[in-house]
Amino acid sequence: MADTQTQTNVDSLTGEFRQLRGEFTRIAQLLEQTARQAGNEAASRARAAGEYVWSETQSNADQLAEKIKEQPLASAGVAFAIGLLLGLIFGRR
């Protein structure tokens, strides 16, 4: 009778382990899906941020080009002064 009870317990434990294995498989799949979705969302946000920065950079470059066209002599003077200043700073090192 003890052998029958032991065998019943072993069979029950085997069934429980099979169920646990199935549960762990489902949990792993859910974790993988969640990580993939989070990665896709992060990539989407990064792409949107990059597009925004690129758009702002182009807009600022266009504005700067327009100001240079409007005041070419003043722009050349400012560029010369900045170049001279940078040359003095980095030329002494």
C-alpha positions in Angstrom: 0.0 0.0 0.0 2.9 2.4 0.7 4.3 1.7 -2.7 1.0 2.5 -4.3 0.8 5.8 -2.3 4.4 6.7 -3.2 3.7 6.0 -6.9 0.6 8.1 -6.7 2.5 11.0 -5.1 5.3 10.7 -7.7 2.7 10.7 -10.5 1.1 13.8 -8.9 4.5 15.5 -8.6 5.3 14.7 -12.2 2.0 16.2 -13.4 2.6 19.3 -11.2 6.1 19.7 -12.7 4.7 19.5 -16.2 2.2 22.2 -15.4 5.0 24.4 -13.8 7.1 23.9 -16.9 4.2 25.1 -19.1 3.6 28.1 -16.8 7.3 29.0 -16.9 7.3 28.7 -20.7 4.3 31.1 -20.9 5.9 33.5 -18.5 9.1 33.5 -20.6 7.1 34.2 -23.7 5.3 37.0 -22.0 8.6 38.5 -20.8 10.0 38.2 -24.3 7.0 39.9 -25.9 7.0 42.7 -23.3 10.8 43.3 -23.8 10.3 43.4 -27.6 7.4 45.9 -27.3 9.4 48.0 -24.9 12.4 48.0 -27.3 10.1 48.9 -30.2 8.6 51.8 -28.2 12.0 53.0 -27.2 13.3 52.9 -30.7 10.2 54.7 -31.9 10.7 57.5 -29.3 14.4 57.7 -30.2 13.5 58.0 -33.9 11.0 60.7 -33.2 13.5 62.6 -31.0 16.1 62.3 -33.7 13.7 63.6 -36.4 12.8 66.5 -34.2 16.4 67.5 -33.5 17.2 67.2 -37.2 14.2 69.3 -38.1 15.3 72.0 -35.6 18.9 71.9 -36.8 17.7 72.4 -40.4 15.4 75.2 -39.4 18.2 77.0 -37.5 20.7 76.5 -40.3 18.1 78.0 -42.8 17.6 81.0 -40.4 21.3 81.5 -40.1 21.8 81.3 -43.9 19.0 83.9 -44.3 20.7 86.2 -41.8 24.0 85.8 -43.6 22.3 86.8 -46.9 20.7 89.8 -45.3 23.9 91.1 -43.7 26.9 89.6 -45.5 29.5 92.1 -44.3 28.5 91.8 -40.6 28.5 88.0 -40.9 31.9 88.0 -42.4 33.2 90.3 -39.7 31.7 88.1 -36.9 33.1 84.9 -38.6 36.6 86.6 -38.9 36.5 87.7 -35.2 35.5 84.2 -34.0 38.2 82.6 -36.2 40.8 85.1 -34.8 39.8 84.4 -31.2 39.9 80.6 -31.7 43.3 80.9 -33.4 44.6 82.9 -30.4 43.2 80.4 -27.9 44.3 77.2 -29.6 47.5 78.6 -31.2 49.1 79.2 -27.8 48.9 75.6 -26.6 
